[in-house]
Amino acid sequence: MCGIAGLFIKDPKLEPQLGALLAKMTSTLCSRGPDSAGFAIYGDGKPGTTKITLAGANVGAVARQLVAALPTGSSSKVRHTHAVVSVQNADLEAAEKWLAENAPDIAISSEGTRLEIFKEVGYPDNVAAAFDIASMGGTHGISHTRMATESAVTTDGAHPFSTGSDQCLVHNGSLSNHASLRRQLRQDGIPIRTENDTEVAAGYISKKVRDGETFGEALESSLSDLDGFFTFVVGTEKGFGVLRDPIACKPAVMAETDQYVAFATEYKSLTCLPGIREARVWEPKPATPYFWEHQ
């Protein structure tokens, strides 16, 4: 099952509504994935600064301790069970080392100039409300409602997954060769923390980009290297992409207007969007990468 919603805003006037619209889109997909949910929000960022989103027990206290351990210029903000710590890029390595040594049970949900990922176990509407997703603005965002089939129902196991700076991926489907790929990615230095096949797909895309491919090229490469059936929606600092496997057995629909590009597992998730009656609506083709990017 699982449900995916994504919104890439082209009209800056719509950016303050990103979180509210994404939460509404996600709400219609609760029945597709009632065990957990997650949201990737690409909001404001400051040059020279990286946002580290942390998740885990006593995360607020850990975030404050991390800020105190770093030179001036760092700050933290708690949202429900997560905290976003902003650090100078020059201090990023020291921050990661401090977390590994002093808070090994705290998970890094995402890192990046603009990306923040919030995810938790629970009914998707409740997760969205707990993190106050509706109050968040930004240029694009992706959400996921999960019905677990291959790994535990945990915060770490929820989507989206991020394995590179300002990169994330959500997935509806199942991969058959994720175990062998996981071993190879770990050997290649890509951090894979869970047994979820979706994190393997995220790591695969990150490695391809690290090795010099564009995101569009990385999506195309996955068609030959990833076995199984899948719909991927990916996010980057500036972009938003979609890919379905060659069989395309998982449902997907897209809509585009002068204001936005939107993706959803079901059309009903798009009906809350402004101007949807006039939008160009289509089903993304199998084995065809789609990618939009801000300049």
C-alpha positions as CSV (number, residue, x, y, z in Angstrom):
1,M,0.0,0.0,0.0
2,C,1.7,3.2,1.3
3,G,0.8,6.7,0.1
4,I,2.9,9.4,-1.3
5,A,2.2,13.1,-1.8
6,G,4.6,15.7,-3.2
7,L,4.4,19.4,-4.0
8,F,6.9,21.5,-6.0
9,I,5.9,25.2,-5.9
10,K,6.7,27.4,-8.9
11,D,4.8,30.6,-7.7
12,P,6.6,32.2,-4.7
13,K,3.2,33.5,-3.5
14,L,2.2,29.9,-2.7
15,E,5.3,29.1,-0.6
16,P,3.9,30.1,2.8
17,Q,1.1,27.5,2.2
18,L,3.5,24.6,1.4
19,G,3.0,22.8,4.7
20,A,-0.7,23.4,4.9
21,L,-1.3,22.0,1.4
22,L,1.0,19.1,1.9
23,A,-0.7,18.1,5.2
24,K,-4.1,18.2,3.4
25,M,-2.8,16.1,0.5
26,T,-1.4,13.6,3.0
27,S,-4.6,13.4,5.1
28,T,-6.4,11.6,2.2
29,L,-3.8,8.9,2.2
30,C,-4.0,7.9,5.9
31,S,-5.8,4.6,5.0
32,R,-3.0,3.6,2.7
33,G,-0.4,3.8,5.5
34,P,-1.7,4.1,9.0
35,D,1.3,3.0,11.0
36,S,3.7,6.0,10.5
37,A,4.2,9.1,8.4
38,G,6.9,11.5,7.5
39,F,7.4,14.9,5.9
40,A,10.4,16.4,4.1
41,I,10.2,20.2,4.0
42,Y,12.6,22.4,1.9
43,G,12.3,25.7,3.7
44,D,14.6,28.7,4.3
45,G,18.4,28.2,4.4
46,K,21.4,30.3,5.2
47,P,24.6,30.2,3.1
48,G,27.4,28.6,5.1
49,T,24.9,26.9,7.5
50,T,23.8,23.3,7.7
51,K,20.6,22.1,9.5
52,I,20.8,18.8,11.3
53,T,17.5,17.3,12.1
54,L,17.7,14.9,15.1
55,A,15.2,12.4,16.4
56,G,15.1,10.4,19.6
57,A,14.6,10.4,23.4
58,N,15.4,13.6,25.2
59,V,16.3,15.2,21.8
60,G,15.8,18.7,23.1
61,A,18.4,18.3,25.8
62,V,20.8,16.7,23.4
63,A,20.4,19.5,20.9
64,R,21.1,22.1,23.6
65,Q,24.2,20.2,24.7
66,L,25.4,20.0,21.1
67,V,25.0,23.7,20.6
68,A,26.9,24.4,23.9
69,A,29.7,22.1,22.7
70,L,30.2,24.0,19.4
71,P,31.6,27.5,18.8
72,T,29.2,30.4,18.7
73,G,26.8,30.6,15.8
74,S,24.9,27.4,16.4
75,S,21.2,27.2,17.5
76,S,18.5,24.6,18.0
77,K,14.7,24.4,17.8
78,V,12.5,21.5,19.0
79,R,9.5,20.2,17.1
80,H,7.7,17.4,19.0
81,T,10.2,14.4,19.1
82,H,12.7,16.1,16.7
83,A,15.1,19.0,17.0
84,V,16.7,21.0,14.2
85,V,20.2,22.2,15.1
86,S,21.7,24.8,12.8
87,V,25.5,24.8,12.7
88,Q,28.2,26.6,10.7
89,N,29.5,24.4,7.8
90,A,32.9,24.6,9.3
91,D,31.6,22.9,12.5
92,L,29.6,20.2,10.8
93,E,32.2,17.5,11.2
94,A,32.7,18.4,14.8
95,A,28.9,18.2,15.4
96,E,28.7,14.8,13.8
97,K,31.6,13.5,15.9
98,W,30.0,14.9,19.1
99,L,26.7,13.2,18.3
100,A,28.4,9.8,17.6
101,E,30.4,10.0,20.8
102,N,27.9,11.5,23.2
103,A,24.4,10.6,21.8
104,P,24.7,7.4,19.8
105,D,21.0,6.6,20.2
106,I,20.0,9.9,18.6
107,A,19.2,9.5,14.9
108,I,20.1,12.1,12.3
109,S,16.9,12.4,10.2
110,S,18.5,14.7,7.7
111,E,21.2,17.2,7.0
112,G,21.3,20.1,4.5
113,T,21.1,23.8,3.9
114,R,17.3,23.7,3.5
115,L,16.0,20.2,4.2
116,E,14.2,19.2,7.4
117,I,12.6,15.7,7.8
118,F,10.1,15.0,10.5
119,K,8.7,11.5,10.8
120,E,7.1,9.4,13.6
121,V,5.1,6.3,14.3
122,G,1.3,6.9,14.5
123,Y,-1.7,7.9,12.4
124,P,-0.5,10.3,9.7
125,D,-3.0,13.1,10.6
126,N,-1.7,12.9,14.2
127,V,1.9,13.0,13.1
128,A,1.3,16.1,10.9
129,A,-0.5,17.8,13.8
130,A,2.2,16.9,16.3
131,F,4.9,18.5,14.2
132,D,2.6,21.4,13.1
133,I,3.4,20.7,9.5
134,A,0.7,23.1,8.4
135,S,2.6,26.1,9.7
136,M,5.7,25.4,7.6
137,G,6.5,27.3,4.4
138,G,9.0,26.4,1.6
139,T,9.5,25.7,-2.0
140,H,8.8,22.0,-2.1
141,G,8.0,19.1,0.1
142,I,7.3,15.3,0.1
143,S,5.2,13.2,2.5
144,H,4.7,9.5,3.0
145,T,2.2,7.3,4.9
146,R,3.5,3.9,5.6
147,M,2.1,0.4,5.8
148,A,5.1,-1.7,6.8
149,T,5.7,-4.9,5.0
150,E,9.5,-5.6,5.2
151,S,10.8,-3.9,8.4
152,A,9.7,-2.8,11.8
153,V,7.3,0.0,12.6
154,T,9.7,2.5,14.1
155,T,10.6,6.1,13.7
156,D,13.8,5.2,12.0
157,G,11.8,2.9,9.6
158,A,9.4,5.6,8.5
159,H,9.9,7.5,5.3
160,P,11.4,9.8,3.9
161,F,15.0,8.7,4.1
162,S,18.0,10.9,3.6
163,T,21.5,9.6,2.8
164,G,23.0,12.8,1.4
165,S,23.0,16.6,2.0
166,D,19.6,18.0,1.1
167,Q,18.6,14.7,-0.5
168,C,15.6,12.5,0.3
169,L,13.5,9.7,-1.1
170,V,10.1,8.0,-0.5
171,H,9.0,4.8,-2.0
172,N,5.8,2.8,-2.6
173,G,6.6,-0.8,-3.6
174,S,9.2,-3.4,-2.7
175,L,12.8,-4.1,-3.8
176,S,14.1,-7.7,-4.1
177,N,17.9,-7.0,-4.2
178,H,18.1,-4.5,-1.3
179,A,20.2,-6.8,0.9
180,S,23.1,-7.1,-1.5
181,L,22.9,-3.4,-2.4
182,R,22.9,-2.5,1.3
183,R,26.2,-4.4,1.9
184,Q,27.8,-2.7,-1.1
185,L,26.6,0.8,-0.2
186,R,28.0,0.4,3.3
187,Q,31.3,-0.7,1.9
188,D,31.3,2.4,-0.4
189,G,30.8,4.7,2.6
190,I,27.1,5.4,2.2
191,P,25.4,5.4,5.7
192,I,22.5,2.8,5.8
193,R,21.1,2.6,9.3
194,T,18.0,0.4,8.9
195,E,16.7,-2.7,7.2
196,N,14.2,-0.8,5.2
197,D,14.6,-1.3,1.4
198,T,13.7,2.4,0.8
199,E,16.8,3.6,2.6
200,V,18.8,1.4,0.2
201,A,17.2,3.1,-2.7
202,A,18.0,6.5,-1.2
203,G,21.6,5.5,-0.7
204,Y,21.9,4.2,-4.2
205,I,20.7,7.6,-5.6
206,S,23.1,9.4,-3.3
207,K,26.1,7.3,-4.4
208,K,25.3,7.9,-8.1
209,V,25.1,11.6,-7.5
210,R,28.3,11.5,-5.4
211,D,30.0,9.7,-8.3
212,G,29.1,12.5,-10.8
213,E,25.6,11.7,-12.2
214,T,22.8,14.2,-12.2
215,F,19.7,13.3,-10.3
216,G,17.9,12.6,-13.5
217,E,20.7,10.3,-14.6
218,A,20.7,8.6,-11.2
219,L,17.0,7.9,-11.4
220,E,17.5,6.4,-14.9
221,S,20.4,4.2,-13.7
222,S,18.1,2.8,-11.0
223,L,15.9,1.2,-13.6
224,S,18.6,-1.3,-14.4
225,D,20.2,-1.7,-11.0
226,L,17.2,-1.9,-8.7
227,D,15.0,-5.0,-8.9
228,G,11.4,-4.9,-7.9
229,F,8.4,-2.7,-8.3
230,F,8.5,0.9,-7.1
231,T,7.4,4.4,-7.4
232,F,10.1,6.9,-6.1
233,V,9.6,10.5,-5.3
234,V,12.9,12.3,-4.6
235,G,13.9,15.7,-3.3
236,T,17.0,17.8,-3.7
237,E,17.9,21.3,-2.5
238,K,16.4,22.8,-5.7
239,G,14.5,19.9,-7.2
240,F,11.8,17.3,-7.2
241,G,11.7,14.1,-9.2
242,V,9.4,11.1,-9.9
243,L,10.2,7.6,-11.2
244,R,8.1,4.5,-11.7
245,D,9.4,1.0,-12.5
246,P,8.9,-0.4,-16.0
247,I,5.7,-2.3,-15.0
248,A,4.3,0.7,-13.0
249,C,1.9,-1.4,-11.0
250,K,1.7,1.1,-8.2
251,P,-0.8,4.0,-8.7
252,A,0.4,7.5,-9.4
253,V,-1.0,10.7,-10.7
254,M,0.5,14.2,-11.4
255,A,-0.9,17.7,-11.9
256,E,0.8,20.8,-13.1
257,T,-0.3,24.5,-13.3
258,D,1.6,27.8,-13.5
259,Q,1.8,27.7,-9.7
260,Y,3.0,24.1,-8.9
261,V,3.7,20.5,-9.9
262,A,2.1,17.9,-7.6
263,F,2.3,14.2,-7.2
264,A,0.0,11.8,-5.4
265,T,-0.8,8.2,-5.1
266,E,-4.5,8.9,-5.6
267,Y,-6.2,11.8,-7.4
268,K,-8.3,12.7,-4.4
269,S,-5.1,14.0,-2.8
270,L,-4.8,16.6,-5.4
271,T,-8.3,18.0,-5.1
272,C,-7.3,20.4,-2.2
273,L,-4.9,22.3,-4.5
274,P,-5.7,25.7,-5.9
275,G,-6.7,25.7,-9.6
276,I,-6.8,21.9,-9.8
277,R,-9.8,22.0,-12.1
278,E,-7.6,23.8,-14.7
279,A,-4.5,21.7,-14.1
280,R,-2.9,19.4,-16.6
281,V,-3.4,16.0,-15.0
282,W,-1.7,12.9,-16.2
283,E,-0.3,9.5,-15.1
284,P,3.5,9.4,-15.1
285,K,4.8,7.0,-17.7
286,P,6.6,3.8,-16.7
287,A,10.5,3.8,-16.7
288,T,10.5,7.6,-17.4
289,P,12.3,9.9,-15.0
290,Y,10.6,13.3,-14.3
291,F,12.5,16.1,-12.7
292,W,11.8,19.8,-12.0
293,E,14.3,22.2,-10.6
294,H,14.4,25.8,-9.4
295,Q,17.1,28.0,-11.0
